[in-house]
Amino acid sequence: MISAMVREKLIKTDDEAHSAQEIKKIMTLFLKHEEGIDQKVRTKIATIKRGIPEYSREWDVLYEQYYNEEMDKLK
């Protein structure tokens, strides 16, 4: 994977093993935060009194809106 990224000039590195470790750390951290954000967003939608069916068009719109709001808080 790292070799392909170097070949395609997406990254520059002298130490592919170290780069792979760093990418893994970053991705693990991202997925941890993403999982927490997903749960917050689902909880927020579930607490809307009129009840919004999961995966309906309205639910999808709200999910995207709330998800983006939570991601913005991390910046």
PQR file of N, CA, C, O and H, with PARSE charges and radii, in Angstrom:
ATOM      1  N   MET A   1       0.824  -1.182   0.000 -0.4000 1.5000
ATOM      2  CA  MET A   1       0.000   0.000   0.000 -0.0000 2.0000
ATOM      3  C   MET A   1       0.874   1.253   0.000  0.5500 1.7000
ATOM      4  O   MET A   1       0.666   2.139  -0.829 -0.5500 1.4000
ATOM      5  N   ILE A   2       1.828   1.348   0.891 -0.4000 1.5000
ATOM      6  CA  ILE A   2       2.706   2.505   0.960 -0.0000 2.0000
ATOM      7  C   ILE A   2       3.520   2.612  -0.325  0.5500 1.7000
ATOM      8  O   ILE A   2       3.695   3.706  -0.863 -0.5500 1.4000
ATOM      9  H   ILE A   2       1.997   0.628   1.564  0.4000 1.0000
ATOM     10  N   SER A   3       4.011   1.496  -0.809 -0.4000 1.5000
ATOM     11  CA  SER A   3       4.792   1.503  -2.051 -0.0000 2.0000
ATOM     12  C   SER A   3       3.980   2.074  -3.207  0.5500 1.7000
ATOM     13  O   SER A   3       4.498   2.846  -4.014 -0.5500 1.4000
ATOM     14  H   SER A   3       3.869   0.608  -0.372  0.4000 1.0000
ATOM     15  N   ALA A   4       2.727   1.699  -3.286 -0.4000 1.5000
ATOM     16  CA  ALA A   4       1.861   2.200  -4.349 -0.0000 2.0000
ATOM     17  C   ALA A   4       1.638   3.702  -4.201  0.5500 1.7000
ATOM     18  O   ALA A   4       1.612   4.427  -5.196 -0.5500 1.4000
ATOM     19  H   ALA A   4       2.306   1.072  -2.630  0.4000 1.0000
ATOM     20  N   MET A   5       1.478   4.168  -2.974 -0.4000 1.5000
ATOM     21  CA  MET A   5       1.290   5.604  -2.746 -0.0000 2.0000
ATOM     22  C   MET A   5       2.550   6.389  -3.129  0.5500 1.7000
ATOM     23  O   MET A   5       2.455   7.490  -3.672 -0.5500 1.4000
ATOM     24  H   MET A   5       1.499   3.579  -2.167  0.4000 1.0000
ATOM     25  N   VAL A   6       3.710   5.829  -2.849 -0.4000 1.5000
ATOM     26  CA  VAL A   6       4.969   6.473  -3.232 -0.0000 2.0000
ATOM     27  C   VAL A   6       5.093   6.487  -4.758  0.5500 1.7000
ATOM     28  O   VAL A   6       5.444   7.513  -5.341 -0.5500 1.4000
ATOM     29  H   VAL A   6       3.787   4.935  -2.408  0.4000 1.0000
ATOM     30  N   ARG A   7       4.808   5.354  -5.405 -0.4000 1.5000
ATOM     31  CA  ARG A   7       4.878   5.259  -6.871 -0.0000 2.0000
ATOM     32  C   ARG A   7       3.969   6.282  -7.537  0.5500 1.7000
ATOM     33  O   ARG A   7       4.339   6.899  -8.536 -0.5500 1.4000
ATOM     34  H   ARG A   7       4.524   4.520  -4.932  0.4000 1.0000
ATOM     35  N   GLU A   8       2.783   6.455  -6.979 -0.4000 1.5000
ATOM     36  CA  GLU A   8       1.812   7.394  -7.547 -0.0000 2.0000
ATOM     37  C   GLU A   8       2.077   8.835  -7.112  0.5500 1.7000
ATOM     38  O   GLU A   8       1.341   9.753  -7.473 -0.5500 1.4000
ATOM     39  H   GLU A   8       2.482   5.954  -6.168  0.4000 1.0000
ATOM     40  N   LYS A   9       3.145   9.014  -6.328 -0.4000 1.5000
ATOM     41  CA  LYS A   9       3.566  10.337  -5.843 -0.0000 2.0000
ATOM     42  C   LYS A   9       2.497  11.002  -4.979  0.5500 1.7000
ATOM     43  O   LYS A   9       2.337  12.223  -4.983 -0.5500 1.4000
ATOM     44  H   LYS A   9       3.743   8.268  -6.034  0.4000 1.0000
ATOM     45  N   LEU A  10       1.771  10.163  -4.236 -0.4000 1.5000
ATOM     46  CA  LEU A  10       0.790  10.687  -3.289 -0.0000 2.0000
ATOM     47  C   LEU A  10       1.460  11.056  -1.973  0.5500 1.7000
ATOM     48  O   LEU A  10       1.009  11.953  -1.261 -0.5500 1.4000
ATOM     49  H   LEU A  10       1.901   9.172  -4.232  0.4000 1.0000
ATOM     50  N   ILE A  11       2.545  10.348  -1.662 -0.4000 1.5000
ATOM     51  CA  ILE A  11       3.323  10.642  -0.462 -0.0000 2.0000
ATOM     52  C   ILE A  11       4.808  10.506  -0.785  0.5500 1.7000
ATOM     53  O   ILE A  11       5.198   9.873  -1.766 -0.5500 1.4000
ATOM     54  H   ILE A  11       2.910   9.619  -2.241  0.4000 1.0000
ATOM     55  N   LYS A  12       5.623  11.120   0.069 -0.4000 1.5000
ATOM     56  CA  LYS A  12       7.076  10.947  -0.005 -0.0000 2.0000
ATOM     57  C   LYS A  12       7.507  10.396   1.335  0.5500 1.7000
ATOM     58  O   LYS A  12       7.107  10.907   2.381 -0.5500 1.4000
ATOM     59  H   LYS A  12       5.307  11.635   0.866  0.4000 1.0000
ATOM     60  N   THR A  13       8.320   9.356   1.309 -0.4000 1.5000
ATOM     61  CA  THR A  13       8.797   8.775   2.552 -0.0000 2.0000
ATOM     62  C   THR A  13      10.109   8.050   2.309  0.5500 1.7000
ATOM     63  O   THR A  13      10.339   7.481   1.242 -0.5500 1.4000
ATOM     64  H   THR A  13       8.645   8.941   0.460  0.4000 1.0000
ATOM     65  N   ASP A  14      10.952   8.083   3.314 -0.4000 1.5000
ATOM     66  CA  ASP A  14      12.192   7.323   3.271 -0.0000 2.0000
ATOM     67  C   ASP A  14      12.058   6.036   4.089  0.5500 1.7000
ATOM     68  O   ASP A  14      12.884   5.130   3.984 -0.5500 1.4000
ATOM     69  H   ASP A  14      10.765   8.546   4.181  0.4000 1.0000
ATOM     70  N   ASP A  15      11.006   5.974   4.903 -0.4000 1.5000
ATOM     71  CA  ASP A  15      10.820   4.837   5.802 -0.0000 2.0000
ATOM     72  C   ASP A  15       9.382   4.334   5.678  0.5500 1.7000
ATOM     73  O   ASP A  15       8.481   4.802   6.375 -0.5500 1.4000
ATOM     74  H   ASP A  15      10.335   6.711   4.989  0.4000 1.0000
ATOM     75  N   GLU A  16       9.192   3.379   4.783 -0.4000 1.5000
ATOM     76  CA  GLU A  16       7.835   2.882   4.524 -0.0000 2.0000
ATOM     77  C   GLU A  16       7.214   2.220   5.747  0.5500 1.7000
ATOM     78  O   GLU A  16       6.011   2.356   5.971 -0.5500 1.4000
ATOM     79  H   GLU A  16       9.924   2.999   4.217  0.4000 1.0000
ATOM     80  N   ALA A  17       7.997   1.513   6.534 -0.4000 1.5000
ATOM     81  CA  ALA A  17       7.457   0.841   7.722 -0.0000 2.0000
ATOM     82  C   ALA A  17       6.937   1.871   8.718  0.5500 1.7000
ATOM     83  O   ALA A  17       5.846   1.713   9.266 -0.5500 1.4000
ATOM     84  H   ALA A  17       8.974   1.402   6.352  0.4000 1.0000
ATOM     85  N   HIS A  18       7.710   2.920   8.952 -0.4000 1.5000
ATOM     86  CA  HIS A  18       7.275   3.967   9.885 -0.0000 2.0000
ATOM     87  C   HIS A  18       6.020   4.665   9.346  0.5500 1.7000
ATOM     88  O   HIS A  18       5.087   4.940  10.100 -0.5500 1.4000
ATOM     89  H   HIS A  18       8.596   3.048   8.508  0.4000 1.0000
ATOM     90  N   SER A  19       6.005   4.947   8.056 -0.4000 1.5000
ATOM     91  CA  SER A  19       4.840   5.594   7.453 -0.0000 2.0000
ATOM     92  C   SER A  19       3.596   4.731   7.604  0.5500 1.7000
ATOM     93  O   SER A  19       2.515   5.244   7.892 -0.5500 1.4000
ATOM     94  H   SER A  19       6.763   4.724   7.444  0.4000 1.0000
ATOM     95  N   ALA A  20       3.741   3.443   7.415 -0.4000 1.5000
ATOM     96  CA  ALA A  20       2.604   2.529   7.573 -0.0000 2.0000
ATOM     97  C   ALA A  20       2.094   2.541   8.999  0.5500 1.7000
ATOM     98  O   ALA A  20       0.882   2.515   9.216 -0.5500 1.4000
ATOM     99  H   ALA A  20       4.619   3.026   7.181  0.4000 1.0000
ATOM    100  N   GLN A  21       2.993   2.580   9.985 -0.4000 1.5000
ATOM    101  CA  GLN A  21       2.592   2.649  11.389 -0.0000 2.0000
ATOM    102  C   GLN A  21       1.831   3.941  11.677  0.5500 1.7000
ATOM    103  O   GLN A  21       0.817   3.925  12.374 -0.5500 1.4000
ATOM    104  H   GLN A  21       3.977   2.600   9.808  0.4000 1.0000
ATOM    105  N   GLU A  22       2.314   5.043  11.146 -0.4000 1.5000
ATOM    106  CA  GLU A  22       1.658   6.336  11.364 -0.0000 2.0000
ATOM    107  C   GLU A  22       0.270   6.370  10.725  0.5500 1.7000
ATOM    108  O   GLU A  22      -0.681   6.870  11.324 -0.5500 1.4000
ATOM    109  H   GLU A  22       3.137   5.056  10.580  0.4000 1.0000
ATOM    110  N   ILE A  23       0.160   5.844   9.525 -0.4000 1.5000
ATOM    111  CA  ILE A  23      -1.142   5.792   8.850 -0.0000 2.0000
ATOM    112  C   ILE A  23      -2.109   4.933   9.664  0.5500 1.7000
ATOM    113  O   ILE A  23      -3.276   5.292   9.823 -0.5500 1.4000
ATOM    114  H   ILE A  23       0.933   5.438   9.038  0.4000 1.0000
ATOM    115  N   LYS A  24      -1.633   3.818  10.172 -0.4000 1.5000
ATOM    116  CA  LYS A  24      -2.485   2.939  10.980 -0.0000 2.0000
ATOM    117  C   LYS A  24      -2.960   3.659  12.240  0.5500 1.7000
ATOM    118  O   LYS A  24      -4.130   3.554  12.609 -0.5500 1.4000
ATOM    119  H   LYS A  24      -0.685   3.527  10.043  0.4000 1.0000
ATOM    120  N   LYS A  25      -2.059   4.390  12.904 -0.4000 1.5000
ATOM    121  CA  LYS A  25      -2.440   5.137  14.112 -0.0000 2.0000
ATOM    122  C   LYS A  25      -3.507   6.181  13.802  0.5500 1.7000
ATOM    123  O   LYS A  25      -4.489   6.324  14.531 -0.5500 1.4000
ATOM    124  H   LYS A  25      -1.109   4.475  12.604  0.4000 1.0000
ATOM    125  N   ILE A  26      -3.297   6.901  12.717 -0.4000 1.5000
ATOM    126  CA  ILE A  26      -4.242   7.947  12.338 -0.0000 2.0000
ATOM    127  C   ILE A  26      -5.605   7.357  11.991  0.5500 1.7000
ATOM    128  O   ILE A  26      -6.637   7.878  12.414 -0.5500 1.4000
ATOM    129  H   ILE A  26      -2.499   6.785  12.125  0.4000 1.0000
ATOM    130  N   MET A  27      -5.608   6.290  11.233 -0.4000 1.5000
ATOM    131  CA  MET A  27      -6.875   5.658  10.846 -0.0000 2.0000
ATOM    132  C   MET A  27      -7.610   5.081  12.056  0.5500 1.7000
ATOM    133  O   MET A  27      -8.834   5.179  12.144 -0.5500 1.4000
ATOM    134  H   MET A  27      -4.769   5.867  10.889  0.4000 1.0000
ATOM    135  N   THR A  28      -6.874   4.486  12.981 -0.4000 1.5000
ATOM    136  CA  THR A  28      -7.487   3.945  14.192 -0.0000 2.0000
ATOM    137  C   THR A  28      -8.131   5.056  15.003  0.5500 1.7000
ATOM    138  O   THR A  28      -9.254   4.905  15.485 -0.5500 1.4000
ATOM    139  H   THR A  28      -5.879   4.407  12.910  0.4000 1.0000
ATOM    140  N   LEU A  29      -7.428   6.167  15.157 -0.4000 1.5000
ATOM    141  CA  LEU A  29      -7.960   7.308  15.888 -0.0000 2.0000
ATOM    142  C   LEU A  29      -9.191   7.872  15.192  0.5500 1.7000
ATOM    143  O   LEU A  29     -10.184   8.192  15.846 -0.5500 1.4000
ATOM    144  H   LEU A  29      -6.516   6.289  14.765  0.4000 1.0000
ATOM    145  N   PHE A  30      -9.131   7.994  13.877 -0.4000 1.5000
ATOM    146  CA  PHE A  30     -10.277   8.493  13.120 -0.0000 2.0000
ATOM    147  C   PHE A  30     -11.491   7.588  13.311  0.5500 1.7000
ATOM    148  O   PHE A  30     -12.593   8.073  13.569 -0.5500 1.4000
ATOM    149  H   PHE A  30      -8.325   7.734  13.346  0.4000 1.0000
ATOM    150  N   LEU A  31     -11.294   6.283  13.188 -0.4000 1.5000
ATOM    151  CA  LEU A  31     -12.417   5.351  13.320 -0.0000 2.0000
ATOM    152  C   LEU A  31     -13.009   5.376  14.720  0.5500 1.7000
ATOM    153  O   LEU A  31     -14.220   5.229  14.885 -0.5500 1.4000
ATOM    154  H   LEU A  31     -10.399   5.890  12.979  0.4000 1.0000
ATOM    155  N   LYS A  32     -12.165   5.562  15.726 -0.4000 1.5000
ATOM    156  CA  LYS A  32     -12.648   5.670  17.102 -0.0000 2.0000
ATOM    157  C   LYS A  32     -13.559   6.891  17.244  0.5500 1.7000
ATOM    158  O   LYS A  32     -14.646   6.796  17.815 -0.5500 1.4000
ATOM    159  H   LYS A  32     -11.181   5.681  15.592  0.4000 1.0000
ATOM    160  N   HIS A  33     -13.113   8.032  16.726 -0.4000 1.5000
ATOM    161  CA  HIS A  33     -13.924   9.241  16.788 -0.0000 2.0000
ATOM    162  C   HIS A  33     -15.187   9.100  15.948  0.5500 1.7000
ATOM    163  O   HIS A  33     -16.262   9.528  16.366 -0.5500 1.4000
ATOM    164  H   HIS A  33     -12.230   8.109  16.263  0.4000 1.0000
ATOM    165  N   GLU A  34     -15.064   8.511  14.784 -0.4000 1.5000
ATOM    166  CA  GLU A  34     -16.205   8.349  13.888 -0.0000 2.0000
ATOM    167  C   GLU A  34     -17.275   7.487  14.533  0.5500 1.7000
ATOM    168  O   GLU A  34     -18.466   7.771  14.400 -0.5500 1.4000
ATOM    169  H   GLU A  34     -14.190   8.164  14.444  0.4000 1.0000
ATOM    170  N   GLU A  35     -16.869   6.458  15.216 -0.4000 1.5000
ATOM    171  CA  GLU A  35     -17.821   5.569  15.894 -0.0000 2.0000
ATOM    172  C   GLU A  35     -18.603   6.330  16.968  0.5500 1.7000
ATOM    173  O   GLU A  35     -19.817   6.170  17.094 -0.5500 1.4000
ATOM    174  H   GLU A  35     -15.902   6.227  15.324  0.4000 1.0000
ATOM    175  N   GLY A  36     -17.896   7.156  17.737 -0.4000 1.5000
ATOM    176  CA  GLY A  36     -18.549   7.962  18.763 -0.0000 2.0000
ATOM    177  C   GLY A  36     -19.499   8.984  18.164  0.5500 1.7000
ATOM    178  O   GLY A  36     -20.587   9.217  18.690 -0.5500 1.4000
ATOM    179  H   GLY A  36     -16.910   7.286  17.634  0.4000 1.0000
ATOM    180  N   ILE A  37     -19.086   9.587  17.068 -0.4000 1.5000
ATOM    181  CA  ILE A  37     -19.934  10.572  16.398 -0.0000 2.0000
ATOM    182  C   ILE A  37     -21.186   9.903  15.857  0.5500 1.7000
ATOM    183  O   ILE A  37     -22.284  10.444  15.983 -0.5500 1.4000
ATOM    184  H   ILE A  37     -18.202   9.398  16.640  0.4000 1.0000
ATOM    185  N   ASP A  38     -21.032   8.746  15.264 -0.4000 1.5000
ATOM    186  CA  ASP A  38     -22.181   8.006  14.736 -0.0000 2.0000
ATOM    187  C   ASP A  38     -23.200   7.752  15.850  0.5500 1.7000
ATOM    188  O   ASP A  38     -24.401   7.933  15.648 -0.5500 1.4000
ATOM    189  H   ASP A  38     -20.140   8.307  15.161  0.4000 1.0000
ATOM    190  N   GLN A  39     -22.726   7.338  17.011 -0.4000 1.5000
ATOM    191  CA  GLN A  39     -23.639   7.061  18.120 -0.0000 2.0000
ATOM    192  C   GLN A  39     -24.330   8.329  18.604  0.5500 1.7000
ATOM    193  O   GLN A  39     -25.528   8.306  18.886 -0.5500 1.4000
ATOM    194  H   GLN A  39     -21.751   7.192  17.175  0.4000 1.0000
ATOM    195  N   LYS A  40     -23.594   9.437  18.705 -0.4000 1.5000
ATOM    196  CA  LYS A  40     -24.199  10.715  19.110 -0.0000 2.0000
ATOM    197  C   LYS A  40     -25.291  11.134  18.141  0.5500 1.7000
ATOM    198  O   LYS A  40     -26.373  11.552  18.553 -0.5500 1.4000
ATOM    199  H   LYS A  40     -22.621   9.455  18.476  0.4000 1.0000
ATOM    200  N   VAL A  41     -25.005  11.021  16.857 -0.4000 1.5000
ATOM    201  CA  VAL A  41     -25.961  11.438  15.836 -0.0000 2.0000
ATOM    202  C   VAL A  41     -27.209  10.564  15.892  0.5500 1.7000
ATOM    203  O   VAL A  41     -28.326  11.076  15.829 -0.5500 1.4000
ATOM    204  H   VAL A  41     -24.126  10.681  16.521  0.4000 1.0000
ATOM    205  N   ARG A  42     -27.031   9.271  16.009 -0.4000 1.5000
ATOM    206  CA  ARG A  42     -28.185   8.367  16.077 -0.0000 2.0000
ATOM    207  C   ARG A  42     -29.042   8.660  17.306  0.5500 1.7000
ATOM    208  O   ARG A  42     -30.270   8.625  17.233 -0.5500 1.4000
ATOM    209  H   ARG A  42     -26.123   8.855  16.061  0.4000 1.0000
ATOM    210  N   THR A  43     -28.400   8.944  18.423 -0.4000 1.5000
ATOM    211  CA  THR A  43     -29.122   9.274  19.651 -0.0000 2.0000
ATOM    212  C   THR A  43     -29.892  10.574  19.473  0.5500 1.7000
ATOM    213  O   THR A  43     -31.049  10.674  19.880 -0.5500 1.4000
ATOM    214  H   THR A  43     -27.402   8.972  18.482  0.4000 1.0000
ATOM    215  N   LYS A  44     -29.264  11.555  18.875 -0.4000 1.5000
ATOM    216  CA  LYS A  44     -29.903  12.848  18.649 -0.0000 2.0000
ATOM    217  C   LYS A  44     -31.145  12.694  17.778  0.5500 1.7000
ATOM    218  O   LYS A  44     -32.184  13.288  18.068 -0.5500 1.4000
ATOM    219  H   LYS A  44     -28.323  11.473  18.544  0.4000 1.0000
ATOM    220  N   ILE A  45     -31.046  11.912  16.724 -0.4000 1.5000
ATOM    221  CA  ILE A  45     -32.198  11.693  15.842 -0.0000 2.0000
ATOM    222  C   ILE A  45     -33.284  10.912  16.577  0.5500 1.7000
ATOM    223  O   ILE A  45     -34.469  11.205  16.419 -0.5500 1.4000
ATOM    224  H   ILE A  45     -30.202  11.430  16.487  0.4000 1.0000
ATOM    225  N   ALA A  46     -32.899   9.936  17.366 -0.4000 1.5000
ATOM    226  CA  ALA A  46     -33.871   9.098  18.084 -0.0000 2.0000
ATOM    227  C   ALA A  46     -34.658   9.890  19.117  0.5500 1.7000
ATOM    228  O   ALA A  46     -35.769   9.500  19.475 -0.5500 1.4000
ATOM    229  H   ALA A  46     -31.936   9.697  17.494  0.4000 1.0000
ATOM    230  N   THR A  47     -34.107  10.989  19.598 -0.4000 1.5000
ATOM    231  CA  THR A  47     -34.804  11.770  20.629 -0.0000 2.0000
ATOM    232  C   THR A  47     -35.798  12.772  20.045  0.5500 1.7000
ATOM    233  O   THR A  47     -36.486  13.463  20.797 -0.5500 1.4000
ATOM    234  H   THR A  47     -33.204  11.306  19.308  0.4000 1.0000
ATOM    235  N   ILE A  48     -35.884  12.860  18.735 -0.4000 1.5000
ATOM    236  CA  ILE A  48     -36.877  13.742  18.113 -0.0000 2.0000
ATOM    237  C   ILE A  48     -38.254  13.128  18.364  0.5500 1.7000
ATOM    238  O   ILE A  48     -38.509  11.983  17.991 -0.5500 1.4000
ATOM    239  H   ILE A  48     -35.325  12.299  18.124  0.4000 1.0000
ATOM    240  N   LYS A  49     -39.129  13.892  18.995 -0.4000 1.5000
ATOM    241  CA  LYS A  49     -40.411  13.368  19.490 -0.0000 2.0000
ATOM    242  C   LYS A  49     -41.322  12.769  18.429  0.5500 1.7000
ATOM    243  O   LYS A  49     -42.001  11.775  18.686 -0.5500 1.4000
ATOM    244  H   LYS A  49     -38.921  14.822  19.299  0.4000 1.0000
ATOM    245  N   ARG A  50     -41.345  13.355  17.252 -0.4000 1.5000
ATOM    246  CA  ARG A  50     -42.292  12.852  16.252 -0.0000 2.0000
ATOM    247  C   ARG A  50     -41.854  11.542  15.621  0.5500 1.7000
ATOM    248  O   ARG A  50     -42.597  10.960  14.831 -0.5500 1.4000
ATOM    249  H   ARG A  50     -40.794  14.163  17.043  0.4000 1.0000
ATOM    250  N   GLY A  51     -40.676  11.077  15.953 -0.4000 1.5000
ATOM    251  CA  GLY A  51     -40.196   9.789  15.453 -0.0000 2.0000
ATOM    252  C   GLY A  51     -39.908   9.808  13.965  0.5500 1.7000
ATOM    253  O   GLY A  51     -40.811   9.998  13.151 -0.5500 1.4000
ATOM    254  H   GLY A  51     -40.073  11.550  16.595  0.4000 1.0000
ATOM    255  N   ILE A  52     -38.687   9.616  13.625 -0.4000 1.5000
ATOM    256  CA  ILE A  52     -38.272   9.621  12.227 -0.0000 2.0000
ATOM    257  C   ILE A  52     -37.778   8.215  11.893  0.5500 1.7000
ATOM    258  O   ILE A  52     -36.822   7.731  12.499 -0.5500 1.4000
ATOM    259  H   ILE A  52     -37.953   9.462  14.287  0.4000 1.0000
ATOM    260  N   PRO A  53     -38.425   7.564  10.937 -0.5600 1.5000
ATOM    261  CA  PRO A  53     -38.007   6.205  10.594  0.2800 2.0000
ATOM    262  C   PRO A  53     -36.548   6.164  10.129  0.5500 1.7000
ATOM    263  O   PRO A  53     -36.118   6.955   9.289 -0.5500 1.4000
ATOM    264  N   GLU A  54     -35.815   5.233  10.695 -0.4000 1.5000
ATOM    265  CA  GLU A  54     -34.413   5.100  10.341 -0.0000 2.0000
ATOM    266  C   GLU A  54     -34.260   4.835   8.846  0.5500 1.7000
ATOM    267  O   GLU A  54     -34.984   4.027   8.263 -0.5500 1.4000
ATOM    268  H   GLU A  54     -36.164   4.590  11.378  0.4000 1.0000
ATOM    269  N   TYR A  55     -33.314   5.527   8.249 -0.4000 1.5000
ATOM    270  CA  TYR A  55     -32.969   5.432   6.829 -0.0000 2.0000
ATOM    271  C   TYR A  55     -34.031   5.979   5.888  0.5500 1.7000
ATOM    272  O   TYR A  55     -33.971   5.744   4.681 -0.5500 1.4000
ATOM    273  H   TYR A  55     -32.727   6.183   8.722  0.4000 1.0000
ATOM    274  N   SER A  56     -35.017   6.716   6.438 -0.4000 1.5000
ATOM    275  CA  SER A  56     -35.933   7.437   5.547 -0.0000 2.0000
ATOM    276  C   SER A  56     -35.157   8.614   4.977  0.5500 1.7000
ATOM    277  O   SER A  56     -34.047   8.896   5.429 -0.5500 1.4000
ATOM    278  H   SER A  56     -35.065   6.906   7.418  0.4000 1.0000
ATOM    279  N   ARG A  57     -35.708   9.291   4.013 -0.4000 1.5000
ATOM    280  CA  ARG A  57     -35.029  10.441   3.399 -0.0000 2.0000
ATOM    281  C   ARG A  57     -34.750  11.510   4.459  0.5500 1.7000
ATOM    282  O   ARG A  57     -33.658  12.075   4.505 -0.5500 1.4000
ATOM    283  H   ARG A  57     -36.609   9.062   3.645  0.4000 1.0000
ATOM    284  N   GLU A  58     -35.748  11.781   5.313 -0.4000 1.5000
ATOM    285  CA  GLU A  58     -35.564  12.789   6.362 -0.0000 2.0000
ATOM    286  C   GLU A  58     -34.467  12.372   7.334  0.5500 1.7000
ATOM    287  O   GLU A  58     -33.648  13.193   7.746 -0.5500 1.4000
ATOM    288  H   GLU A  58     -36.635  11.322   5.276  0.4000 1.0000
ATOM    289  N   TRP A  59     -34.457  11.086   7.698 -0.4000 1.5000
ATOM    290  CA  TRP A  59     -33.427  10.575   8.616 -0.0000 2.0000
ATOM    291  C   TRP A  59     -32.043  10.750   7.997  0.5500 1.7000
ATOM    292  O   TRP A  59     -31.106  11.170   8.675 -0.5500 1.4000
ATOM    293  H   TRP A  59     -35.123  10.419   7.363  0.4000 1.0000
ATOM    294  N   ASP A  60     -31.917  10.430   6.719 -0.4000 1.5000
ATOM    295  CA  ASP A  60     -30.631  10.571   6.027 -0.0000 2.0000
ATOM    296  C   ASP A  60     -30.148  12.018   6.016  0.5500 1.7000
ATOM    297  O   ASP A  60     -28.968  12.288   6.239 -0.5500 1.4000
ATOM    298  H   ASP A  60     -32.679  10.088   6.168  0.4000 1.0000
ATOM    299  N   VAL A  61     -31.070  12.948   5.753 -0.4000 1.5000
ATOM    300  CA  VAL A  61     -30.715  14.368   5.724 -0.0000 2.0000
ATOM    301  C   VAL A  61     -30.266  14.824   7.105  0.5500 1.7000
ATOM    302  O   VAL A  61     -29.244  15.497   7.236 -0.5500 1.4000
ATOM    303  H   VAL A  61     -32.028  12.728   5.571  0.4000 1.0000
ATOM    304  N   LEU A  62     -31.025  14.462   8.136 -0.4000 1.5000
ATOM    305  CA  LEU A  62     -30.656  14.838   9.499 -0.0000 2.0000
ATOM    306  C   LEU A  62     -29.337  14.193   9.917  0.5500 1.7000
ATOM    307  O   LEU A  62     -28.498  14.830  10.554 -0.5500 1.4000
ATOM    308  H   LEU A  62     -31.855  13.915   8.030  0.4000 1.0000
ATOM    309  N   TYR A  63     -29.166  12.933   9.553 -0.4000 1.5000
ATOM    310  CA  TYR A  63     -27.926  12.246   9.901 -0.0000 2.0000
ATOM    311  C   TYR A  63     -26.738  12.996   9.311  0.5500 1.7000
ATOM    312  O   TYR A  63     -25.763  13.261  10.014 -0.5500 1.4000
ATOM    313  H   TYR A  63     -29.848  12.416   9.035  0.4000 1.0000
ATOM    314  N   GLU A  64     -26.808  13.335   8.047 -0.4000 1.5000
ATOM    315  CA  GLU A  64     -25.706  14.046   7.398 -0.0000 2.0000
ATOM    316  C   GLU A  64     -25.465  15.404   8.060  0.5500 1.7000
ATOM    317  O   GLU A  64     -24.321  15.787   8.304 -0.5500 1.4000
ATOM    318  H   GLU A  64     -27.600  13.120   7.476  0.4000 1.0000
ATOM    319  N   GLN A  65     -26.537  16.120   8.344 -0.4000 1.5000
ATOM    320  CA  GLN A  65     -26.414  17.443   8.970 -0.0000 2.0000
ATOM    321  C   GLN A  65     -25.756  17.329  10.348  0.5500 1.7000
ATOM    322  O   GLN A  65     -24.787  18.030  10.638 -0.5500 1.4000
ATOM    323  H   GLN A  65     -27.466  15.809   8.145  0.4000 1.0000
ATOM    324  N   TYR A  66     -26.285  16.447  11.190 -0.4000 1.5000
ATOM    325  CA  TYR A  66     -25.752  16.296  12.549 -0.0000 2.0000
ATOM    326  C   TYR A  66     -24.330  15.734  12.527  0.5500 1.7000
ATOM    327  O   TYR A  66     -23.491  16.128  13.337 -0.5500 1.4000
ATOM    328  H   TYR A  66     -27.072  15.877  10.955  0.4000 1.0000
ATOM    329  N   TYR A  67     -24.067  14.828  11.616 -0.4000 1.5000
ATOM    330  CA  TYR A  67     -22.726  14.245  11.491 -0.0000 2.0000
ATOM    331  C   TYR A  67     -21.715  15.337  11.145  0.5500 1.7000
ATOM    332  O   TYR A  67     -20.648  15.420  11.753 -0.5500 1.4000
ATOM    333  H   TYR A  67     -24.748  14.507  10.958  0.4000 1.0000
ATOM    334  N   ASN A  68     -22.055  16.168  10.172 -0.4000 1.5000
ATOM    335  CA  ASN A  68     -21.155  17.257   9.782 -0.0000 2.0000
ATOM    336  C   ASN A  68     -20.944  18.242  10.925  0.5500 1.7000
ATOM    337  O   ASN A  68     -19.837  18.746  11.113 -0.5500 1.4000
ATOM    338  H   ASN A  68     -22.922  16.101   9.678  0.4000 1.0000
ATOM    339  N   GLU A  69     -21.993  18.517  11.687 -0.4000 1.5000
ATOM    340  CA  GLU A  69     -21.862  19.410  12.839 -0.0000 2.0000
ATOM    341  C   GLU A  69     -20.882  18.834  13.860  0.5500 1.7000
ATOM    342  O   GLU A  69     -20.041  19.555  14.396 -0.5500 1.4000
ATOM    343  H   GLU A  69     -22.892  18.108  11.535  0.4000 1.0000
ATOM    344  N   GLU A  70     -20.994  17.538  14.124 -0.4000 1.5000
ATOM    345  CA  GLU A  70     -20.093  16.897  15.094 -0.0000 2.0000
ATOM    346  C   GLU A  70     -18.663  16.860  14.579  0.5500 1.7000
ATOM    347  O   GLU A  70     -17.721  17.050  15.348 -0.5500 1.4000
ATOM    348  H   GLU A  70     -21.677  16.952  13.688  0.4000 1.0000
ATOM    349  N   MET A  71     -18.494  16.617  13.289 -0.4000 1.5000
ATOM    350  CA  MET A  71     -17.148  16.610  12.716 -0.0000 2.0000
ATOM    351  C   MET A  71     -16.529  18.005  12.795  0.5500 1.7000
ATOM    352  O   MET A  71     -15.334  18.135  13.058 -0.5500 1.4000
ATOM    353  H   MET A  71     -19.259  16.462  12.664  0.4000 1.0000
ATOM    354  N   ASP A  72     -17.318  19.031  12.574 -0.4000 1.5000
ATOM    355  CA  ASP A  72     -16.826  20.401  12.660 -0.0000 2.0000
ATOM    356  C   ASP A  72     -16.336  20.724  14.064  0.5500 1.7000
ATOM    357  O   ASP A  72     -15.391  21.496  14.232 -0.5500 1.4000
ATOM    358  H   ASP A  72     -18.289  18.926  12.361  0.4000 1.0000
ATOM    359  N   LYS A  73     -16.973  20.138  15.074 -0.4000 1.5000
ATOM    360  CA  LYS A  73     -16.542  20.362  16.459 -0.0000 2.0000
ATOM    361  C   LYS A  73     -15.138  19.812  16.722  0.5500 1.7000
ATOM    362  O   LYS A  73     -14.425  20.307  17.595 -0.5500 1.4000
ATOM    363  H   LYS A  73     -17.740  19.511  14.938  0.4000 1.0000
ATOM    364  N   LEU A  74     -14.750  18.796  15.969 -0.4000 1.5000
ATOM    365  CA  LEU A  74     -13.427  18.191  16.152 -0.0000 2.0000
ATOM    366  C   LEU A  74     -12.304  19.022  15.543  0.5500 1.7000
ATOM    367  O   LEU A  74     -11.139  18.849  15.902 -0.5500 1.4000
ATOM    368  H   LEU A  74     -15.329  18.394  15.260  0.4000 1.0000
ATOM    369  N   LYS A  75     -12.640  19.908  14.641 -0.4000 1.5000
ATOM    370  CA  LYS A  75     -11.611  20.684  13.942 -0.0000 2.0000
ATOM    371  C   LYS A  75     -10.989  21.719  14.825  0.5500 1.7000
ATOM    372  O   LYS A  75     -10.106  22.455  14.385 -0.5500 1.4000
ATOM    373  H   LYS A  75     -13.586  20.048  14.350  0.4000 1.0000
TER
END
